[in-house]
Amino acid sequence: MSRRPRPAPPSGQPPPVRAELADGTAVDLAALAAEICDRYRAEYPDEEERYGEAGMLWCRHDNQHLLNWAVLHTLEYVSMDEQVAWLAKVLEAREFPLDRLARDLDVAAEVVRARVAGSDAVAGVLTGAAAMVRSRATFL
């Protein structure tokens, strides 16, 4: 069995870099995503060999979207579960372990709680999404 090729870096329209909480607090999505991915990569160092630098770029890309969706969910603009289910389906089709997506969402909640004042609702949305991912055997 041959190894899967490493993914290409993200291309196309870039992810959002900023969001705003209901109280007007600005959220730097790029900075938060970078910290989430640093913590995540520390827990899963095997991903460096499997995905290379493109893996870190995808991690930041996806986390910027995840964070934005969580903020938008608190504003009732999107359904976080629907957005995460779509991402989980894409990742599962690419043989990405779903337990790692759930853990990433947990890490995201931890980082948001620690770095963004008044973000308990956003962190709760992320934690809820992690539980939703864990509750399903598959998204395909």
N, C-alpha and C positions, 0 to 999 in steps of 0.2 A: 504494500500500500504506500503510495507516495504522499509526501506532505502537501497540505494545501498551500498554495502560493500566498505570500503575504499580501494584505490588502493594499490597494493604492490609497494615497492620501485623499481626504475629502476634497471634492471639487464642486463647482456650481455656486449657488447662492450661499454666502456664509451664514452661520447661525447668528441669532441676536446677541448683542454684547451688553445690553442694558435692559432692565425692566423697572417698573415702578410699582411699589406696594400701594394698597388702597389709601394709606395715610400720606402718600407722596414720597416716601423713602425710596431713594434711588438704589438699585441693586446692580452691582458690577458682575454680570454673569460670567465674563471671561476670567476674572480673578478668582471667583468662587470655583468655577470649573477646573481651573489649574490646580487649586488646592485639593479638590476632590480627587482628581486624577493622580496627584502625587501620593495621596494616602492610599488610594486604591492600588496603585502600582506597587507600593510597599507591601501590601498584603498578597499580591499576585505577581511576584517577580518573573514567573514563567512566561508572562505575556510579552516581555521584551523579546524573547527568542521567537515566539510564535508570530507576533504581529509587527515587531520592529517599531521604528519611530512613527510610522503611519498609525499604529495602534494608539499611541498617545494622542496624536492629532484627532483621531476619531473619538477617543474618550472625551476630549475637551469639547469637540463639536456636539456630540450627543448630550453631554451634560449641560451645555449652554441651552439646548432645546429643552431638556428635562426641567431645568430650573425655570425657564420661561413658562413652560406649560404649567408648572406648579403655581407660579404667580398668577397666571391667567385663570387657572381653576379657582383661585380664591376670589377672583373678580367675576366669576361665573361666565367667562368667555369661552372656555373649553372644558371638556371632561378629561381629567388627568388619566383615568382608567382607560378611556378609549385611545388616547395618544400613546400611553405606555404599552397597551396591548398591540397596537400597530408596530411599535419599535421592537417589542419582544418577538413578534412574528418574523420581522426582517432578520433580527439577530439569530433566532433559532434556525431559520432557513440557511444561514451562513455557519451553522454549527457552533455558535457562541453559547457557552453554558448559561442558562437562565438564572441559576443560583447566583452567578456573579453579577448579573443585572440587578437582582434584588439587593445584593450586598452594596452595590454602587449607590442605589437609591437610599439605603440606610446611611452610608457615608455622606451623601449629599445632605440628608436631614441634619446630621451632626454638624457639618460645616456651616450650614445656614443658621442653625441655632447659635453657634459660637460667634459668627461673624456679622450677622445682620440683626440689628435691634428691631424688635417688634415683628419677628418673623415666625412666631410659633405656628401660625396657620399654614404657612408655606411648608415648614418642616413637617407638620402633621400630614399634609397632602403627600409629601415624598415618602413618609413612613407608611402611609396607607397604600401607596402604589407598590412599595416593596412587598407588603403583605399580599396584595392582589397577585403579583407575579408568583409568589411562593404557593398560592392557593391553587394554581392551575398546573396540570401536568404538561400541557402543550398549548401553543398558540397557533399551530399550523392547522 
